[in-house]
């Protein structure tokens, strides 16, 4: 193998190692974002349920019984 071919292979291996490192970092970011998305989704569902409960309570408190029920 010539010196030039050896240098090209070294550069390619270096670029490949760099790209593998970037892929690992991006994978870590995607995993963390997935966890955050799950957490936010659960929190949104919890708050939505709480808001529905509050709205139902508000509606019940505004309903007046007819005079013959009092």
GIMOUR-V619766 format. One record per residue. N is the residue number from 0. RES is the residue in three letters. BURIAL is + if it has 24 or more other ideal C-beta (glycine too) atoms within 12 Angstrom, else -. D_CENTER is the distance of its C-alpha to the mean C-alpha in Angstrom with 2 decimals. Layout:
BEGIN
n->N res->RES burial->BURIAL d_center->D_CENTER
n->N res->RES burial->BURIAL d_center->D_CENTER
END
This chain:
BEGIN
n->0 res->UNK burial->- d_center->49.57
n->1 res->UNK burial->- d_center->50.22
n->2 res->UNK burial->- d_center->48.91
n->3 res->UNK burial->- d_center->47.06
n->4 res->UNK burial->- d_center->45.28
n->5 res->UNK burial->- d_center->44.36
n->6 res->UNK burial->- d_center->42.87
n->7 res->UNK burial->- d_center->40.84
n->8 res->UNK burial->- d_center->39.51
n->9 res->UNK burial->- d_center->38.63
n->10 res->UNK burial->- d_center->36.74
n->11 res->UNK burial->- d_center->34.88
n->12 res->UNK burial->- d_center->33.98
n->13 res->UNK burial->- d_center->32.82
n->14 res->UNK burial->- d_center->30.62
n->15 res->UNK burial->- d_center->29.23
n->16 res->UNK burial->- d_center->28.45
n->17 res->UNK burial->- d_center->26.72
n->18 res->UNK burial->- d_center->24.60
n->19 res->UNK burial->- d_center->23.73
n->20 res->UNK burial->- d_center->22.65
n->21 res->UNK burial->- d_center->20.42
n->22 res->UNK burial->- d_center->18.82
n->23 res->UNK burial->- d_center->18.21
n->24 res->UNK burial->- d_center->16.66
n->25 res->UNK burial->- d_center->14.36
n->26 res->UNK burial->- d_center->13.42
n->27 res->UNK burial->- d_center->12.63
n->28 res->UNK burial->- d_center->10.36
n->29 res->UNK burial->- d_center->8.50
n->30 res->UNK burial->- d_center->8.46
n->31 res->UNK burial->- d_center->7.34
n->32 res->UNK burial->- d_center->4.31
n->33 res->UNK burial->- d_center->3.85
n->34 res->UNK burial->- d_center->5.27
n->35 res->UNK burial->- d_center->3.91
n->36 res->UNK burial->- d_center->1.89
n->37 res->UNK burial->- d_center->5.24
n->38 res->UNK burial->- d_center->7.02
n->39 res->UNK burial->- d_center->6.84
n->40 res->UNK burial->- d_center->7.81
n->41 res->UNK burial->- d_center->10.47
n->42 res->UNK burial->- d_center->11.62
n->43 res->UNK burial->- d_center->12.09
n->44 res->UNK burial->- d_center->14.04
n->45 res->UNK burial->- d_center->16.01
n->46 res->UNK burial->- d_center->16.97
n->47 res->UNK burial->- d_center->17.90
n->48 res->UNK burial->- d_center->20.11
n->49 res->UNK burial->- d_center->21.66
n->50 res->UNK burial->- d_center->22.43
n->51 res->UNK burial->- d_center->24.05
n->52 res->UNK burial->- d_center->26.11
n->53 res->UNK burial->- d_center->27.25
n->54 res->UNK burial->- d_center->28.16
n->55 res->UNK burial->- d_center->30.17
n->56 res->UNK burial->- d_center->31.95
n->57 res->UNK burial->- d_center->32.78
n->58 res->UNK burial->- d_center->34.15
n->59 res->UNK burial->- d_center->36.21
n->60 res->UNK burial->- d_center->37.66
n->61 res->UNK burial->- d_center->38.78
n->62 res->UNK burial->- d_center->40.61
n->63 res->UNK burial->- d_center->44.23
n->64 res->UNK burial->- d_center->46.45
n->65 res->UNK burial->- d_center->49.55
n->66 res->UNK burial->- d_center->52.71
n->67 res->UNK burial->- d_center->54.14
n->68 res->UNK burial->- d_center->51.18
n->69 res->UNK burial->- d_center->51.72
END
